[in-house]
Amino acid sequence: MKAYYDRVKKELNFKAKNVNEMLKELKIMRNTVIVVANNEIVDEDYNFKEKDKVKILSVVSGG
C-alpha cells in the first residue's frame, strides 16, 4: 500500500496491515502524526482495506 506523508511531501510504500505496524515499519513516532484513511482520522488499531487512501499528517504545536 501507499501513504502520502506530508512532512516529506511524497508517497511511501508499506506492507503493514494496521496503523501501528505501518508507523513502526516507516519508523515514524506515533505521537508526531495523525493518520487519516479516506478523509477520516483513524486510531492505531485501524486495519487497512485494499482501496484506502492513507495520509500521514504531521502534528504542529507551539506557542
N, CA, C and O atoms as CSV, one atom per row, in Angstrom:
chain,resi,resn,atom,element,x,y,z
A,1,MET,N,N,0.841,-1.178,0.000
A,1,MET,CA,C,0.000,0.000,0.000
A,1,MET,C,C,0.883,1.237,0.000
A,1,MET,O,O,2.100,1.161,0.165
A,2,LYS,N,N,0.234,2.374,-0.189
A,2,LYS,CA,C,0.939,3.644,-0.184
A,2,LYS,C,C,0.254,4.612,0.765
A,2,LYS,O,O,-0.962,4.580,0.950
A,3,ALA,N,N,1.068,5.474,1.360
A,3,ALA,CA,C,0.546,6.538,2.212
A,3,ALA,C,C,1.283,7.820,1.866
A,3,ALA,O,O,2.507,7.819,1.735
A,4,TYR,N,N,0.548,8.909,1.717
A,4,TYR,CA,C,1.162,10.204,1.487
A,4,TYR,C,C,1.581,10.773,2.838
A,4,TYR,O,O,0.764,10.873,3.753
A,5,TYR,N,N,2.860,11.149,2.964
A,5,TYR,CA,C,3.390,11.709,4.203
A,5,TYR,C,C,3.707,13.175,3.951
A,5,TYR,O,O,4.621,13.492,3.191
A,6,ASP,N,N,2.959,14.068,4.583
A,6,ASP,CA,C,3.104,15.498,4.297
A,6,ASP,C,C,4.454,16.070,4.710
A,6,ASP,O,O,4.896,17.063,4.132
A,7,ARG,N,N,5.111,15.479,5.683
A,7,ARG,CA,C,6.404,16.006,6.134
A,7,ARG,C,C,7.470,15.898,5.051
A,7,ARG,O,O,8.298,16.796,4.900
A,8,VAL,N,N,7.451,14.806,4.301
A,8,VAL,CA,C,8.444,14.616,3.231
A,8,VAL,C,C,7.851,14.879,1.854
A,8,VAL,O,O,8.549,14.810,0.842
A,9,LYS,N,N,6.558,15.182,1.827
A,9,LYS,CA,C,5.842,15.524,0.594
A,9,LYS,C,C,5.964,14.463,-0.500
A,9,LYS,O,O,6.197,14.773,-1.668
A,10,LYS,N,N,5.798,13.192,-0.086
A,10,LYS,CA,C,5.796,12.107,-1.070
A,10,LYS,C,C,5.050,10.901,-0.527
A,10,LYS,O,O,4.757,10.811,0.665
A,11,GLU,N,N,4.747,9.968,-1.438
A,11,GLU,CA,C,4.084,8.734,-1.042
A,11,GLU,C,C,5.124,7.712,-0.611
A,11,GLU,O,O,6.175,7.575,-1.237
A,12,LEU,N,N,4.819,7.000,0.462
A,12,LEU,CA,C,5.690,5.955,0.981
A,12,LEU,C,C,4.985,4.618,0.844
A,12,LEU,O,O,3.782,4.519,1.082
A,13,ASN,N,N,5.722,3.599,0.464
A,13,ASN,CA,C,5.171,2.247,0.350
A,13,ASN,C,C,5.307,1.527,1.686
A,13,ASN,O,O,6.305,1.685,2.390
A,14,PHE,N,N,4.295,0.737,2.026
A,14,PHE,CA,C,4.370,-0.066,3.247
A,14,PHE,C,C,3.594,-1.363,3.061
A,14,PHE,O,O,2.735,-1.469,2.186
A,15,LYS,N,N,3.914,-2.355,3.905
A,15,LYS,CA,C,3.264,-3.666,3.827
A,15,LYS,C,C,2.387,-3.960,5.039
A,15,LYS,O,O,1.677,-4.966,5.056
A,16,ALA,N,N,2.426,-3.105,6.041
A,16,ALA,CA,C,1.700,-3.327,7.293
A,16,ALA,C,C,0.195,-3.406,7.071
A,16,ALA,O,O,-0.342,-2.878,6.097
A,17,LYS,N,N,-0.469,-4.086,8.007
A,17,LYS,CA,C,-1.920,-4.269,7.907
A,17,LYS,C,C,-2.706,-3.278,8.748
A,17,LYS,O,O,-3.909,-3.112,8.544
A,18,ASN,N,N,-2.033,-2.605,9.705
A,18,ASN,CA,C,-2.739,-1.609,10.510
A,18,ASN,C,C,-1.839,-0.402,10.765
A,18,ASN,O,O,-0.655,-0.415,10.429
A,19,VAL,N,N,-2.404,0.619,11.352
A,19,VAL,CA,C,-1.700,1.885,11.548
A,19,VAL,C,C,-0.457,1.701,12.409
A,19,VAL,O,O,0.617,2.186,12.053
A,20,ASN,N,N,-0.587,1.014,13.526
A,20,ASN,CA,C,0.538,0.828,14.434
A,20,ASN,C,C,1.716,0.154,13.724
A,20,ASN,O,O,2.855,0.604,13.850
A,21,GLU,N,N,1.447,-0.909,12.988
A,21,GLU,CA,C,2.502,-1.621,12.256
A,21,GLU,C,C,3.106,-0.740,11.165
A,21,GLU,O,O,4.316,-0.774,10.940
A,22,MET,N,N,2.269,0.049,10.485
A,22,MET,CA,C,2.760,0.927,9.429
A,22,MET,C,C,3.745,1.950,9.987
A,22,MET,O,O,4.811,2.172,9.413
A,23,LEU,N,N,3.385,2.569,11.104
A,23,LEU,CA,C,4.262,3.579,11.682
A,23,LEU,C,C,5.587,2.971,12.127
A,23,LEU,O,O,6.637,3.594,11.968
A,24,LYS,N,N,5.552,1.761,12.682
A,24,LYS,CA,C,6.792,1.076,13.056
A,24,LYS,C,C,7.628,0.771,11.820
A,24,LYS,O,O,8.839,0.994,11.812
A,25,GLU,N,N,6.977,0.257,10.773
A,25,GLU,CA,C,7.672,-0.087,9.531
A,25,GLU,C,C,8.339,1.141,8.910
A,25,GLU,O,O,9.459,1.056,8.406
A,26,LEU,N,N,7.652,2.271,8.948
A,26,LEU,CA,C,8.174,3.500,8.339
A,26,LEU,C,C,9.045,4.307,9.305
A,26,LEU,O,O,9.575,5.357,8.944
A,27,LYS,N,N,9.188,3.805,10.535
A,27,LYS,CA,C,9.996,4.458,11.569
A,27,LYS,C,C,9.522,5.885,11.857
A,27,LYS,O,O,10.311,6.829,11.903
A,28,ILE,N,N,8.209,6.006,12.047
A,28,ILE,CA,C,7.589,7.288,12.374
A,28,ILE,C,C,7.025,7.186,13.788
A,28,ILE,O,O,6.291,6.249,14.100
A,29,MET,N,N,7.368,8.151,14.642
A,29,MET,CA,C,6.874,8.141,16.021
A,29,MET,C,C,5.385,8.474,16.044
A,29,MET,O,O,4.956,9.458,15.440
A,30,ARG,N,N,4.609,7.664,16.730
A,30,ARG,CA,C,3.145,7.776,16.766
A,30,ARG,C,C,2.669,9.131,17.279
A,30,ARG,O,O,1.676,9.666,16.787
A,31,ASN,N,N,3.367,9.685,18.257
A,31,ASN,CA,C,2.903,10.937,18.859
A,31,ASN,C,C,3.258,12.173,18.032
A,31,ASN,O,O,3.012,13.296,18.472
A,32,THR,N,N,3.835,11.984,16.837
A,32,THR,CA,C,4.197,13.122,15.989
A,32,THR,C,C,3.292,13.271,14.774
A,32,THR,O,O,3.446,14.211,13.995
A,33,VAL,N,N,2.342,12.339,14.607
A,33,VAL,CA,C,1.500,12.351,13.409
A,33,VAL,C,C,0.050,11.994,13.724
A,33,VAL,O,O,-0.270,11.443,14.778
A,34,ILE,N,N,-0.810,12.332,12.770
A,34,ILE,CA,C,-2.200,11.878,12.754
A,34,ILE,C,C,-2.361,11.095,11.464
A,34,ILE,O,O,-1.928,11.546,10.404
A,35,VAL,N,N,-2.983,9.924,11.546
A,35,VAL,CA,C,-3.186,9.102,10.351
A,35,VAL,C,C,-4.638,9.233,9.911
A,35,VAL,O,O,-5.567,9.134,10.712
A,36,VAL,N,N,-4.799,9.457,8.613
A,36,VAL,CA,C,-6.117,9.650,8.016
A,36,VAL,C,C,-6.316,8.595,6.936
A,36,VAL,O,O,-5.434,8.378,6.105
A,37,ALA,N,N,-7.468,7.941,6.947
A,37,ALA,CA,C,-7.829,6.995,5.885
A,37,ALA,C,C,-9.171,7.430,5.322
A,37,ALA,O,O,-10.156,7.544,6.051
A,38,ASN,N,N,-9.198,7.670,4.026
A,38,ASN,CA,C,-10.439,8.085,3.360
A,38,ASN,C,C,-11.051,9.327,4.005
A,38,ASN,O,O,-12.261,9.402,4.217
A,39,ASN,N,N,-10.189,10.300,4.312
A,39,ASN,CA,C,-10.593,11.599,4.878
A,39,ASN,C,C,-11.161,11.530,6.288
A,39,ASN,O,O,-11.857,12.450,6.718
A,40,GLU,N,N,-10.872,10.438,7.026
A,40,GLU,CA,C,-11.290,10.322,8.422
A,40,GLU,C,C,-10.094,9.937,9.281
A,40,GLU,O,O,-9.304,9.072,8.905
A,41,ILE,N,N,-9.964,10.581,10.432
A,41,ILE,CA,C,-8.886,10.245,11.359
A,41,ILE,C,C,-9.118,8.833,11.882
A,41,ILE,O,O,-10.233,8.475,12.262
A,42,VAL,N,N,-8.045,8.029,11.896
A,42,VAL,CA,C,-8.153,6.651,12.380
A,42,VAL,C,C,-7.181,6.432,13.534
A,42,VAL,O,O,-6.156,7.107,13.628
A,43,ASP,N,N,-7.509,5.478,14.414
A,43,ASP,CA,C,-6.628,5.187,15.539
A,43,ASP,C,C,-5.593,4.139,15.146
A,43,ASP,O,O,-5.606,3.623,14.028
A,44,GLU,N,N,-4.702,3.834,16.078
A,44,GLU,CA,C,-3.575,2.945,15.763
A,44,GLU,C,C,-3.983,1.500,15.508
A,44,GLU,O,O,-3.189,0.730,14.969
A,45,ASP,N,N,-5.191,1.115,15.880
A,45,ASP,CA,C,-5.662,-0.252,15.652
A,45,ASP,C,C,-6.414,-0.418,14.338
A,45,ASP,O,O,-6.840,-1.524,14.005
A,46,TYR,N,N,-6.581,0.659,13.593
A,46,TYR,CA,C,-7.335,0.606,12.340
A,46,TYR,C,C,-6.658,-0.344,11.354
A,46,TYR,O,O,-5.461,-0.224,11.095
A,47,ASN,N,N,-7.422,-1.283,10.808
A,47,ASN,CA,C,-6.915,-2.215,9.801
A,47,ASN,C,C,-7.189,-1.658,8.412
A,47,ASN,O,O,-8.326,-1.329,8.075
A,48,PHE,N,N,-6.141,-1.557,7.618
A,48,PHE,CA,C,-6.274,-1.006,6.278
A,48,PHE,C,C,-7.065,-1.930,5.368
A,48,PHE,O,O,-7.004,-3.154,5.479
A,49,LYS,N,N,-7.808,-1.307,4.466
A,49,LYS,CA,C,-8.524,-2.027,3.414
A,49,LYS,C,C,-7.816,-1.730,2.102
A,49,LYS,O,O,-7.117,-0.724,1.985
A,50,GLU,N,N,-7.989,-2.583,1.135
A,50,GLU,CA,C,-7.252,-2.503,-0.120
A,50,GLU,C,C,-7.332,-1.142,-0.810
A,50,GLU,O,O,-6.336,-0.675,-1.363
A,51,LYS,N,N,-8.484,-0.510,-0.786
A,51,LYS,CA,C,-8.664,0.738,-1.536
A,51,LYS,C,C,-8.574,1.995,-0.672
A,51,LYS,O,O,-8.938,3.079,-1.128
A,52,ASP,N,N,-8.099,1.871,0.563
A,52,ASP,CA,C,-7.966,3.039,1.431
A,52,ASP,C,C,-6.998,4.057,0.838
A,52,ASP,O,O,-5.975,3.699,0.253
A,53,LYS,N,N,-7.342,5.330,1.003
A,53,LYS,CA,C,-6.432,6.421,0.666
A,53,LYS,C,C,-5.880,6.917,1.991
A,53,LYS,O,O,-6.602,7.511,2.792
A,54,VAL,N,N,-4.596,6.671,2.217
A,54,VAL,CA,C,-3.981,6.924,3.515
A,54,VAL,C,C,-3.079,8.154,3.451
A,54,VAL,O,O,-2.304,8.334,2.512
A,55,LYS,N,N,-3.206,9.000,4.483
A,55,LYS,CA,C,-2.339,10.165,4.619
A,55,LYS,C,C,-1.765,10.164,6.026
A,55,LYS,O,O,-2.447,9.819,6.991
A,56,ILE,N,N,-0.508,10.554,6.127
A,56,ILE,CA,C,0.148,10.723,7.414
A,56,ILE,C,C,0.416,12.216,7.550
A,56,ILE,O,O,1.186,12.792,6.782
A,57,LEU,N,N,-0.228,12.837,8.540
A,57,LEU,CA,C,-0.136,14.282,8.704
A,57,LEU,C,C,0.668,14.625,9.951
A,57,LEU,O,O,0.394,14.110,11.035
A,58,SER,N,N,1.655,15.493,9.795
A,58,SER,CA,C,2.486,15.916,10.916
A,58,SER,C,C,1.688,16.790,11.868
A,58,SER,O,O,0.888,17.625,11.445
A,59,VAL,N,N,1.916,16.587,13.159
A,59,VAL,CA,C,1.280,17.402,14.185
A,59,VAL,C,C,2.168,18.615,14.422
A,59,VAL,O,O,3.378,18.484,14.606
A,60,VAL,N,N,1.558,19.795,14.415
A,60,VAL,CA,C,2.304,21.029,14.641
A,60,VAL,C,C,1.801,21.652,15.931
A,60,VAL,O,O,0.596,21.810,16.130
A,61,SER,N,N,2.741,22.005,16.810
A,61,SER,CA,C,2.345,22.669,18.046
A,61,SER,C,C,3.367,23.748,18.362
A,61,SER,O,O,4.463,23.768,17.802
A,62,GLY,N,N,3.010,24.607,19.228
A,62,GLY,CA,C,3.935,25.670,19.600
A,62,GLY,C,C,3.184,26.845,20.183
A,62,GLY,O,O,1.961,26.824,20.325
A,63,GLY,N,N,3.928,27.848,20.511
A,63,GLY,CA,C,3.283,28.990,21.125
A,63,GLY,C,C,3.720,30.283,20.525
A,63,GLY,O,O,3.259,31.345,20.943
